[in-house]
Amino acid sequence: MSYKSILSIFTLSLLLSCKSEYKFVLKTPQKIQSNEELTISISEQNNKPIDSVQFSIDSKKIVSNTNSVTLNISNYTLGRHDIMVIVFYENKTEKVTQPIYFMADTAPDVYTYKIINTFPHDKEAYTQGLEFYNGFLYEGTGRKGTSSIRKVDLKTGEVLQQKDIDAQYFGEGITIFNNKLHQLTWQSGIGFVYNLETFEKEKDFKYTKSREGWGLTNNGEKLIKTDGTERIWFLNPETLAEENYIEAYTNKQKVEKLNELEYINGKIYANIWQKNSILIVNAISGKVEGVADLSGLKTEISKIQKLEEQDEVLNGIAFDKENNRIFVTGKHWSKLYEIELFKKK
């Protein structure tokens, strides 16, 4: 066979290959507010024919008879979702994927506060978790070698009962659920369940999907946990395994470093690590509905004690459901405050 013939065959093969090669273009916004309609479409770069497509978000199929689909996303949780399109063409299939971020539909309301009461608080307590239960405060403290669980008299600040945990663990958030006290540890991947009356440890539980333990609360049905990211996990009440999560988002961005938690009137209240503020998060969607600036409390406590700027910050939220009272304190703060939150005008 001549050189020219070989060259002709190679050229024809190359042309046929280029002719049959498809390149798909998936059009979707990178982020979108939850009150907007989402339109997803796919096409071939050179307008080559597509037989059919199958759209899905997070593996849930979306019905469409065309190469595009428009849908209402108001019922989706906020945060990252994965769009996948399976394209059928020339007896072939190809999968095209792209992440998208659902943002809140409005900016969070801004709250301020007033101090209702001030109570003594043990300034040796490196507060990581706080809860009000049956007339007493329960507190979890941190740092390796000084981590503990405590029962505290609200009015006097006196520690009525205390159990120190093994020095290898850095204690984190606590909550009382099903008449047991639950405690997280920071980076050990393990939590503890205690007898509420004796503080004797009854069992351990491991984090199944997240790497760290930060804040802990419950909604009466499931435990609710943070891990230092924007994610808020919901734990199975029996196995304590992390089953699903929401992500905390404003209308502009995710909010990370969610720390100590409290479930108050259907909302999740969360400290942000190293910030003297509280977020109010929708427990279903993850929308940050409110933010309360409590930096004035740090200014107040700084009048009577010296604080380490980036460490001894606001941390600890407790709620007295019966009397509708909110209590807050900080790491090594000598005071605990009962406050009332209200929207700024």
C-alpha positions in Angstrom: 0.0 0.0 0.0 1.4 3.4 -1.0 2.2 6.1 1.5 -0.5 8.3 0.0 -3.1 5.6 0.6 -2.1 5.1 4.2 -2.2 8.9 4.7 -5.7 9.0 3.1 -7.0 6.3 5.4 -5.5 7.9 8.5 -7.0 11.3 7.5 -10.5 9.8 6.9 -10.3 7.9 10.2 -9.4 11.1 12.0 -12.2 13.0 10.4 -14.8 10.3 11.3 -13.5 10.2 14.8 -13.8 14.0 15.2 -17.2 13.9 13.6 -18.5 11.3 16.1 -16.9 12.9 19.2 -19.5 14.6 21.5 -18.8 17.3 24.0 -21.6 18.2 26.3 -22.2 21.6 27.9 -24.1 21.6 31.2 -25.6 25.0 32.0 -26.6 25.7 35.6 -25.7 28.5 38.0 -22.9 27.8 40.6 -25.1 29.2 43.3 -28.7 30.3 43.6 -31.0 31.6 46.3 -33.8 29.2 47.4 -36.6 31.5 46.3 -35.4 31.5 42.7 -36.3 28.9 40.1 -33.5 26.7 39.0 -33.1 26.0 35.3 -30.7 23.2 34.2 -30.0 22.5 30.5 -27.6 20.4 28.5 -26.5 20.6 24.9 -23.8 19.4 22.6 -21.1 21.9 21.9 -21.6 21.7 18.1 -25.3 21.1 18.2 -25.1 17.4 17.5 -28.3 15.5 18.2 -29.1 14.1 21.6 -31.6 11.3 21.9 -32.8 11.9 25.5 -31.5 13.0 28.9 -32.2 12.1 32.5 -31.7 14.9 35.1 -31.2 14.3 38.9 -30.2 16.2 42.0 -28.4 14.2 44.7 -29.4 11.0 42.9 -33.1 12.0 42.9 -34.5 11.9 39.4 -36.3 14.9 37.9 -38.9 14.3 35.2 -38.3 16.2 31.9 -39.1 15.4 28.3 -36.6 17.9 26.9 -33.0 18.9 27.2 -33.7 21.3 30.0 -35.7 21.5 33.2 -36.9 24.2 35.5 -37.8 23.5 39.1 -38.7 25.1 42.4 -36.0 24.6 45.0 -37.7 26.2 48.1 -38.1 22.8 49.7 -34.5 21.7 49.4 -32.0 22.1 52.2 -29.4 24.8 51.8 -25.8 24.1 50.9 -24.1 21.9 48.3 -26.1 19.7 46.0 -24.9 17.6 43.0 -26.5 17.9 39.6 -26.1 14.9 37.4 -27.3 14.5 33.8 -27.2 11.2 31.9 -27.1 11.8 28.2 -28.3 9.2 25.6 -26.9 9.6 22.1 -25.8 7.3 19.2 -26.6 4.2 21.3 -24.2 5.5 24.0 -24.5 7.2 27.4 -22.4 9.8 29.1 -22.7 11.2 32.7 -22.1 14.9 33.3 -22.0 16.3 36.9 -21.7 19.6 38.5 -22.1 20.9 42.1 -24.5 23.7 42.9 -25.0 25.7 46.1 -28.4 26.7 47.4 -28.3 29.9 49.4 -30.9 31.4 51.8 -33.5 33.6 50.2 -33.0 36.5 52.6 -30.3 38.0 54.8 -30.4 37.0 58.5 -32.2 39.3 60.9 -29.9 41.1 63.2 -30.5 40.7 67.0 -29.2 42.5 70.0 -29.7 41.7 73.7 -30.3 42.9 77.2 -29.1 41.4 80.4 -31.9 40.2 82.6 -29.7 38.7 85.4 -26.1 38.0 86.2 -24.9 34.9 88.1 -21.5 33.7 89.4 -19.7 31.2 87.2 -16.6 29.2 87.9 -13.8 30.9 86.0 -11.7 27.7 86.0 -14.4 26.1 83.8 -13.3 26.0 80.1 -16.9 25.9 79.0 -17.7 23.7 76.0 -21.3 22.6 76.7 -24.1 24.1 78.8 -27.6 22.9 79.5 -30.4 23.7 81.9 -32.4 20.7 83.2 -34.8 20.3 86.1 -33.6 23.6 87.8 -29.9 23.0 87.5 -27.2 23.9 85.0 -25.2 21.0 83.5 -21.8 21.9 82.1 -19.1 20.2 80.0 -15.6 21.6 80.2 -12.6 21.1 77.9 -8.9 20.8 77.4 -6.9 17.7 78.0 -6.4 17.1 81.7 -9.2 19.5 82.8 -12.2 18.1 80.9 -15.2 17.3 83.0 -19.0 17.1 83.3 -20.7 19.1 86.1 -24.0 19.8 87.8 -24.1 23.4 88.9 -26.3 25.6 91.1 -27.5 28.4 88.9 -27.8 31.1 91.6 -24.6 30.5 93.4 -22.4 29.0 90.6 -21.4 26.2 93.1 -20.4 22.9 91.4 -22.6 20.4 93.1 -21.3 17.3 91.3 -18.3 16.7 89.0 -16.7 13.9 87.1 -13.4 14.4 85.4 -12.8 12.5 82.2 -9.6 10.7 81.2 -6.8 13.2 80.4 -6.4 11.8 76.9 -9.7 13.4 75.9 -10.7 17.0 75.2 -14.2 17.4 76.3 -16.7 19.2 74.1 -20.5 19.7 73.9 -23.1 18.0 76.2 -26.8 17.4 76.2 -29.3 15.5 78.3 -31.4 13.1 76.1 -33.6 10.3 77.3 -32.6 11.1 80.9 -28.9 10.4 80.0 -26.1 12.9 79.8 -24.2 12.8 76.5 -20.8 14.3 75.9 -18.6 14.7 72.8 -14.9 14.8 72.6 -13.0 17.0 70.1 -10.7 14.9 67.9 -10.9 11.5 69.4 -13.9 10.5 67.3 -15.8 9.3 70.4 -18.6 10.4 72.7 -19.8 9.2 76.1 -23.1 8.5 77.7 -23.5 8.9 81.4 -26.0 8.1 84.1 -27.6 11.5 84.9 -27.8 10.8 88.6 -24.4 9.2 89.3 -22.3 10.5 86.4 -21.1 7.0 85.9 -20.2 6.2 82.2 -22.6 3.7 80.7 -21.3 3.5 77.1 -19.3 5.1 74.3 -20.4 5.9 70.8 -18.2 6.6 67.7 -18.7 9.3 65.1 -19.6 7.5 61.9 -19.3 10.2 59.3 -17.7 13.3 60.8 -14.2 13.6 62.1 -14.6 15.9 65.1 -17.1 16.7 67.9 -17.9 20.3 68.8 -21.4 21.2 69.9 -24.3 19.0 71.0 -28.0 19.5 71.7 -31.3 17.6 71.0 -34.8 18.2 69.7 -36.5 15.6 71.8 -36.2 13.0 69.0 -32.6 13.1 67.9 -29.3 14.4 69.1 -27.9 17.3 67.0 -24.2 17.7 66.6 -21.6 20.1 65.0 -18.2 19.1 63.8 -16.5 22.4 63.2 -17.7 22.9 59.7 -21.0 24.3 58.4 -22.7 20.9 58.9 -25.2 20.2 61.6 -25.7 16.4 62.1 -28.7 14.5 63.3 -28.0 11.4 65.2 -30.0 8.2 65.5 -31.6 8.2 69.0 -30.8 4.5 69.5 -27.4 3.9 67.8 -26.2 7.5 68.0 -24.9 7.2 64.5 -24.9 10.3 62.3 -27.8 9.8 59.9 -28.1 13.1 58.0 -27.2 16.7 58.1 -28.1 20.2 57.1 -25.7 23.0 56.2 -25.8 26.5 57.7 -26.0 29.1 54.9 -26.9 32.8 54.7 -28.0 34.4 51.4 -24.3 34.9 50.6 -22.1 32.2 52.1 -21.8 29.2 54.3 -21.1 29.6 58.0 -18.4 27.4 59.4 -17.0 26.7 62.9 -20.4 26.1 64.4 -19.7 25.3 68.0 -21.9 25.0 71.1 -25.6 24.4 70.4 -29.0 24.8 72.0 -32.4 23.8 70.6 -34.8 26.7 71.4 -38.4 26.8 70.3 -37.8 24.8 67.1 -34.6 26.6 66.1 -30.9 25.7 66.5 -28.9 28.4 68.3 -25.2 28.1 67.7 -22.0 29.8 68.9 -19.3 30.4 66.3 -15.8 29.5 67.5 -13.8 32.6 68.3 -16.8 34.9 67.6 -18.9 36.5 70.4 -22.1 35.9 68.6 -25.0 33.4 68.3 -26.6 32.2 65.1 -30.3 31.2 64.8 -30.6 28.4 62.3 -33.6 26.8 60.7 -33.5 23.2 61.9 -35.0 21.9 58.6 -33.4 23.9 55.8 -30.1 25.2 57.4 -31.0 28.8 56.7 -29.3 31.3 59.1 -32.4 33.3 60.1 -30.8 35.5 62.7 -27.5 36.6 64.1 -27.1 38.1 67.6 -24.0 40.2 68.3 -23.0 39.5 71.9 -19.6 41.2 71.8 -20.9 43.6 74.5 -20.9 40.7 77.0 -17.2 40.1 76.4 -16.6 43.8 77.0 -18.6 43.6 80.2 -16.7 40.6 81.5 -13.4 42.1 80.5 -14.1 44.9 83.1 -13.6 42.4 85.9 -11.1 39.9 84.4 -8.5 39.7 81.8 -9.3 37.4 78.9 -7.2 35.7 76.2 -8.5 37.4 73.1 -8.9 34.4 70.7 -9.5 31.8 73.3 -11.6 32.9 76.2 -14.6 33.8 74.1 -18.4 33.4 74.4 -19.2 29.7 74.5 -22.2 28.1 76.2 -26.0 28.5 75.6 -28.6 27.0 77.9 -32.4 27.3 77.7 -34.9 27.1 80.5 -37.9 26.0 78.5 -40.4 26.3 81.4 -39.6 29.9 82.1 -38.4 30.9 78.6 -34.9 32.0 79.9 -31.7 32.0 77.9 -28.4 31.7 79.7 -24.9 32.3 78.1 -21.4 32.3 79.4 -17.8 31.9 78.0 -14.6 30.0 78.4 -13.2 30.9 81.8 -15.7 33.6 82.4 -16.5 34.4 86.0 -20.1 35.3 85.2 -23.1 33.7 83.5 -25.7 35.9 82.0 -29.5 35.5 81.6 -30.3 37.5 78.4 -33.2 38.4 76.2 -32.7 38.6 72.5 -34.7 41.0 70.3 -34.5 42.1 66.7 -32.8 45.4 65.9 -35.1 48.0 64.3 
